[in-house]
Amino acid sequence: MEGIFGINLFTERYEACVAFYEQVLGLVAYRRTDSLTGFRINERTYLLVERGGVATATEKSPEQNPTVLRWDVADLPSAVTRLESRGAVFRERCKRFSWGTIAVLLDPDGNRIELGEIGPTSLPPTQE
């Protein structure tokens, strides 16, 4: 399937989540209303933060939110340090697996966000 890909994230703490994605993650808003803010990830991907979700005080379980937002980065330690300087609090700064390394943080609603270090497992194999 080709085209533009979007993720809609329904939030209870709408204003706090918008501020988090903008100020902490550094996303740039392209649309704002009282109930929806659109952030462009790149030319073909966007994130819509909307009112209407349910917040939790801790990380949401996979049953509460089976989706994880993930950004792969070239230099994980530098990305973690940069986001911490903007106020991010990481649950895990460097979690190693056989397939790669991630860092884990939460948005104000308890949605899990991962940063992954770019490596051989970052992208699925291309079909020939």
C-alpha positions in Angstrom: 0.0 0.0 0.0 1.4 3.4 -1.0 0.6 6.8 0.1 0.9 8.9 3.3 0.8 7.1 6.6 -0.8 8.6 9.7 -1.1 7.6 13.3 -4.0 8.9 15.4 -3.3 9.0 19.1 -6.3 9.6 21.3 -5.4 11.3 24.6 -7.0 12.3 27.9 -4.3 14.8 28.9 -4.5 16.5 25.5 -2.7 19.7 26.3 0.1 17.9 28.2 0.5 15.4 25.4 0.7 18.1 22.7 3.3 20.0 24.7 5.3 16.8 25.2 5.4 15.9 21.5 6.2 19.4 20.6 8.6 20.5 23.3 10.2 17.3 24.4 10.3 15.3 21.2 10.7 18.3 19.0 7.9 17.6 16.5 6.5 20.5 14.5 2.8 21.1 14.5 1.2 21.7 11.1 -2.4 21.9 12.3 -4.0 22.9 15.6 -7.6 22.9 16.8 -9.2 22.6 20.3 -9.3 18.8 19.9 -6.6 17.8 17.4 -3.0 18.7 16.7 -1.2 17.3 13.7 2.6 16.8 13.7 4.5 16.0 10.6 7.1 13.2 11.1 8.4 13.4 7.6 7.1 14.0 4.1 4.9 10.9 4.1 4.2 10.3 7.8 2.2 12.3 10.4 1.0 11.9 14.0 -2.4 13.3 15.1 -2.8 13.9 18.8 -6.5 14.0 19.6 -8.8 14.3 22.6 -10.8 11.2 23.6 -8.3 8.7 25.0 -7.8 7.4 28.5 -4.7 8.3 30.6 -2.9 6.1 33.1 -0.6 7.0 35.9 1.9 4.4 34.8 2.8 2.7 31.5 -0.2 1.4 29.7 -0.3 -2.4 29.4 -0.4 -4.0 25.9 -4.1 -4.6 26.6 -4.7 -0.9 27.2 -2.6 0.2 24.2 -1.2 -2.5 21.9 0.7 0.1 19.9 4.2 1.5 20.6 5.4 4.7 18.9 9.0 4.2 17.9 11.7 6.3 16.3 14.9 4.8 15.1 17.9 7.0 15.5 21.6 6.8 14.3 23.1 7.5 17.8 20.9 6.4 20.7 23.0 7.8 23.6 23.1 11.2 22.0 19.3 11.1 21.3 18.6 10.2 24.9 20.8 13.0 26.2 19.2 15.5 23.8 15.7 14.5 24.9 16.6 14.5 28.6 17.8 18.1 28.2 14.3 18.9 27.0 12.7 17.3 30.0 12.2 13.6 28.9 12.4 11.0 31.7 13.4 7.6 30.4 12.2 4.4 32.0 15.1 2.7 30.4 18.1 4.6 28.8 19.7 1.5 27.2 17.9 -1.8 27.0 19.8 -4.4 24.9 18.3 -7.2 23.0 19.8 -9.7 20.5 18.2 -7.7 17.7 19.2 -4.2 18.9 19.1 -1.6 21.6 16.2 0.7 22.6 15.5 3.4 25.1 12.0 3.7 26.6 10.0 6.7 27.8 6.3 7.5 28.3 4.1 10.4 27.2 1.9 12.1 29.7 -1.0 9.7 29.1 1.2 6.6 29.8 1.8 5.7 26.1 5.0 3.8 25.5 7.6 5.5 23.2 10.8 3.8 22.1 13.9 5.1 20.5 15.8 2.4 18.6 19.4 2.5 17.4 19.5 2.1 13.7 21.1 -1.2 12.7 20.7 -4.2 10.5 17.3 -5.0 12.1 15.9 -1.5 11.8 14.1 -2.1 8.6 12.4 -5.3 7.2 14.2 -6.9 4.3 13.2 -5.6 0.9 11.3 -7.8 -1.5 13.0 -8.4 -4.8 
